Amino acid sequence: MLVTSEPTDGETAVSSGSKSPMLSLRGVSVRFGGLLAVDDVALHVERGERVAVLGPNGAGKTTLFNVIAGDVRPTTGTVTIAGVDCTNAPSRVRPGLGVARTYQRTRLMQGLTVTDNLYLAQLGSSGRRHFSLLPSRRDREFRDRAADVASQVSLDGLRDRLVGELSHGQQRQLEIGMALAADPQLMMLDEPASGLSRGERERLTELLLDLSRTLSLLVIEHDMEVALTVVDRVVMLSNGSVAATGNPKEIRHNPVVQELYLGPADSNSSEGSHV
């Protein structure tokens, strides 16, 4: 896969190897003036693997996500996606490498329908620059794909509904659908359970569990139950550094994780919440 035939602004035309990890960060640090937001982080996501990046507020999770997405350039270190060095490449390179993401706050077109949003998500990731006012075969393909994705995220009966009329949980489902519509290899979800009710979180969990195992998934999430249910591995951040890694069972019982989320044991009652 090629990034571009004419590299610009740090883009590099490099073919990816099929056996390379979907994502690899090595020694990534980000400094904003005197603040070290991310400190020497190494992170790898294999093809088809599901990984959660967890940590308390201020741990550096969103900054790390923005580095991977190309919205922030690292001060040091390298970012490789699908075998391509993207360290200094702009965010527009990522979709061509199979990366799609959601954000903490919804970025939907409220005055358009569910189908229109899913259609435009495909159009934006396709790289098309010229459009016809007449229906085309590609247009029909996009519409058919929009219908399939709407069904996949349990919005099949709401395809003609304006997005502004959807509940918050349904809008979250649509955001995931818009990411899926681009047919990504790596999907990055930034706090998908934020603001959801218990029932909505359960539907979200089922949706994520039903995703194809060929899709790599990287999730930031404050809801530990959602995160630990849907991923294979967890990377715990604290003060910008990796504090712990492991599978969900190991993370639940990791004393470092317990302290990060609950504080020192002698300062918490036995009735406190559990990771």
C-alpha positions in Angstrom: 0.0 0.0 0.0 1.4 3.4 -0.9 0.8 6.6 1.0 0.9 8.8 -2.1 2.6 9.0 -5.4 3.9 12.5 -4.7 4.9 12.8 -1.0 4.5 16.2 0.5 4.6 17.7 4.0 6.5 14.7 5.5 4.5 12.0 3.6 6.6 9.1 2.5 5.8 6.7 -0.3 6.6 3.4 1.3 5.0 0.0 0.7 3.7 -1.8 3.8 4.5 -5.4 4.6 1.6 -7.7 5.2 3.3 -9.2 8.2 4.1 -5.9 9.9 2.0 -4.8 13.0 -1.0 -2.6 12.2 0.4 0.0 14.5 3.8 0.5 16.1 4.9 3.3 18.4 8.6 3.5 19.5 9.9 5.9 22.1 7.1 8.4 21.5 7.3 11.6 23.6 5.3 14.8 23.3 6.3 18.0 25.0 4.2 21.1 25.1 6.6 23.8 26.4 7.5 22.6 29.9 4.9 19.9 30.0 5.8 16.4 29.1 2.4 15.0 28.1 3.6 11.7 26.7 6.9 10.1 27.9 8.8 7.5 25.9 5.7 5.3 25.1 6.0 2.1 23.1 2.8 0.6 21.8 2.1 -2.2 19.3 -1.2 -3.3 17.9 -1.2 -6.5 15.8 -3.5 -7.0 12.9 -6.9 -8.0 14.3 -5.9 -7.3 17.9 -8.1 -5.2 20.2 -6.2 -2.9 22.6 -7.4 -0.4 25.2 -5.4 2.6 26.4 -6.6 3.3 30.0 -5.5 5.7 32.7 -6.8 8.5 35.0 -7.5 12.0 33.8 -4.3 13.7 32.6 -2.5 10.4 31.9 -1.8 11.4 28.3 -4.3 9.2 26.5 -5.9 11.7 24.2 -2.5 13.2 23.3 -1.2 9.8 22.4 -4.4 9.2 20.3 -3.8 12.5 18.5 -0.2 11.5 17.7 -1.4 8.2 16.1 -4.1 10.1 14.2 -1.6 12.7 12.9 -3.2 15.6 14.7 -0.1 16.1 16.9 3.5 15.4 15.8 5.7 13.7 18.4 8.6 15.5 19.9 10.6 12.3 19.7 10.0 8.7 18.6 8.4 7.0 15.6 4.9 6.1 14.5 4.5 3.3 12.0 1.1 2.3 10.5 0.7 -0.8 8.3 4.5 -0.8 7.8 4.6 2.9 6.8 6.5 5.5 8.8 4.0 8.2 9.5 5.9 10.0 12.2 5.8 13.4 10.5 3.0 12.8 8.0 -0.2 14.8 8.3 -3.5 13.3 9.4 -4.8 13.1 5.8 -2.4 10.2 5.2 -4.1 8.0 7.7 -7.3 7.0 5.9 -5.2 5.8 2.9 -3.5 3.4 5.3 -6.8 2.1 6.6 -7.2 4.2 9.8 -10.6 5.6 11.0 -11.3 7.2 14.3 -14.1 8.7 16.5 -13.8 11.6 18.9 -14.9 12.3 22.5 -17.5 14.7 21.2 -19.8 13.7 18.4 -18.8 15.2 15.0 -22.0 14.3 13.1 -23.9 16.3 10.5 -27.1 16.9 12.6 -29.2 18.2 9.7 -28.6 15.2 7.5 -30.0 11.7 7.7 -28.2 8.6 9.0 -27.8 7.4 5.4 -26.4 10.7 4.3 -23.8 10.7 7.1 -22.7 7.2 6.2 -22.5 8.1 2.5 -20.4 11.1 3.2 -18.1 9.1 5.4 -17.3 6.9 2.5 -16.9 9.8 0.1 -14.4 11.5 2.4 -12.3 8.4 2.8 -12.4 7.6 -0.9 -10.2 10.5 -2.0 -12.6 11.5 -4.7 -12.2 15.2 -5.8 -14.6 15.3 -8.7 -18.3 14.7 -8.3 -21.1 14.2 -10.8 -24.7 15.5 -10.3 -25.9 12.3 -12.0 -26.2 9.0 -10.2 -23.3 6.7 -10.9 -22.3 3.1 -10.1 -20.0 4.2 -7.4 -22.8 6.3 -5.9 -25.0 3.3 -5.7 -22.2 1.3 -4.1 -21.9 3.9 -1.4 -25.7 3.9 -0.8 -25.7 0.1 -0.5 -22.7 0.2 1.8 -24.5 2.8 3.9 -27.5 0.5 4.3 -25.3 -2.4 5.3 -23.4 -0.4 7.9 -26.6 1.0 9.3 -27.8 -2.5 9.9 -24.5 -3.5 11.4 -24.7 -0.7 14.1 -28.4 -1.4 14.8 -29.7 1.7 13.0 -31.4 -0.1 10.1 -34.9 1.3 10.9 -33.5 4.8 11.3 -31.7 5.3 8.0 -34.0 8.2 6.9 -34.1 9.8 10.3 -32.3 13.2 10.8 -29.2 12.7 13.0 -30.4 15.6 15.3 -33.5 13.4 16.2 -31.4 10.5 17.4 -30.7 9.8 21.0 -27.2 10.2 22.3 -26.6 6.5 22.3 -27.8 6.2 18.7 -25.5 9.0 17.7 -22.6 7.1 19.2 -23.6 4.0 17.2 -23.7 6.2 14.1 -20.2 7.5 14.8 -18.9 4.0 14.9 -20.8 3.2 11.7 -19.2 6.2 10.0 -15.8 4.8 10.9 -16.8 1.4 9.7 -18.1 2.8 6.4 -14.6 3.7 5.4 -13.7 -0.1 5.6 -10.8 0.5 7.9 -8.1 -1.9 9.1 -7.5 0.0 12.3 -10.4 1.7 14.1 -9.6 4.2 16.9 -12.4 4.9 19.4 -12.1 7.8 21.8 -14.3 7.2 24.8 -17.2 5.6 22.9 -19.2 4.9 26.1 -19.0 8.5 27.3 -22.4 9.8 28.4 -24.3 6.6 27.7 -26.9 5.0 30.0 -26.4 1.5 31.3 -28.6 0.0 28.5 -26.8 2.0 25.9 -23.4 0.8 27.2 -24.6 -2.8 27.0 -25.7 -2.2 23.3 -22.3 -0.6 22.6 -20.5 -3.5 24.1 -22.4 -6.0 22.0 -21.7 -3.9 18.9 -18.0 -3.9 19.5 -17.9 -7.6 20.3 -19.6 -8.3 17.0 -17.0 -6.5 14.9 -15.0 -8.6 12.6 -11.8 -10.0 14.1 -9.9 -8.9 11.0 -10.3 -5.3 12.2 -7.7 -3.9 14.7 -9.3 -1.9 17.5 -7.6 0.8 19.7 -9.9 2.2 22.4 -9.6 5.0 25.0 -12.3 4.4 27.6 -13.1 5.5 31.2 -15.7 2.8 31.6 -13.6 -0.1 32.7 -16.3 -2.7 32.3 -16.8 -1.8 28.7 -13.1 -1.7 28.0 -12.1 -4.9 29.7 -15.0 -6.8 28.1 -14.2 -5.9 24.5 -10.3 -5.9 24.3 -7.5 -8.5 24.3 -4.9 -6.4 25.9 -4.6 -3.2 28.0 -2.0 -0.5 28.2 -2.3 1.6 31.3 -0.9 5.1 31.2 0.1 7.3 34.2 1.7 10.8 33.9 2.4 10.1 30.2 4.2 6.9 30.7 3.2 3.2 30.5 2.5 2.0 34.0 1.2 -1.5 33.3 0.2 -3.8 30.5 -1.6 -7.1 30.4 -4.8 -8.9 29.5 -8.1 -7.8 31.1 -7.8 -10.4 33.9 -4.2 -9.3 34.8 -5.2 -5.6 34.7 -8.2 -6.2 37.1 -5.8 -7.6 39.7 -2.8 -5.4 39.0 -1.9 -3.4 42.2 -0.5 -0.5 40.2 -3.8 -0.2 38.4 -5.8 -0.5 41.6 -3.7 2.4 43.1 -4.1 4.5 40.0 -7.8 4.3 40.0 -8.6 3.9 43.7 -5.7 5.5 45.4 -3.5 3.9 48.2 -5.2 1.0 49.9 -5.0 2.6 53.3 -7.0 5.6 52.1 -9.9 3.7 50.7 -12.6 1.8 52.5 -13.3 -1.8 51.7 -16.6 -0.7 50.1 -14.9 1.3 47.4 -15.4 0.6 43.7 -13.3 -2.1 42.0 -11.5 -2.2 38.7 
